Amino acid sequence: MSELQDSITLKWKNALKAKDKLKASVFSTLRSEIKYESIRRRADLTDADVLKVIARSVKQHKDSIEQFRRGGREDLVAKESAELKILEEFLPKQLSENEVEEIIKQVIADSGAGGMSDMGRVMKATMARLQGRADGKVVSGKVKQLLGE
């Protein structure tokens, strides 16, 4: 078991002892997602793998918040936002848009990308360098902007 998994389990136990239903629920769901991913891969997960599971869960929460906002369900927006805040504690510090843009420019220069036909290659290399420190939608928009220039 990775250190991050141990940390999540400890926080889950502490939330149960403190009778914090929200945190206990978030950590319980996260532990289930991690266990499912471990079974799917038929291997123990590394901290990097666990971070990918957390990032996927964060993305799902953000999408849910967006959907609930459009549907006028502010009660569910508040619940999802609270859960999202708990999950984001585990993610590495997010980079600013300027920092992301600089990394993308560097990737474009290194790869010799010349247009939109190279977007997939640039996205793959950029996301590998960012390692969860930026939202994929933001990165995609910046790559399109820079390759379109």
C-alpha angles and dihedrals in degrees: 000000000000124000090248091054090050090051092050091049091050092049090048091053091047091050090051092050091047090047090234098158096187096053093040090053094047093048093044091053091045092050089052092051091049092048091049091051091049091052091045091053093038089225142087113270125241123221088261090055091049090050089054090053090049092047090051090051091048090052091051091051092050091050091049091050090052092049094046091048090054089048093051094242100141091164090062091042089058092048094048091045091053091050091046091053090055093050095046089063088075097050122091117257109288118240122237120250090254092054090048091049092052091052091049091050089051092049091049091050093046094048096041091231113178108180150350091299087072095052095106093052092046093047092050093050093043095049089049090055095044095050097194096320093116138037114259092226091057091047092048092051092049092047091051090048094049096042091046093056 
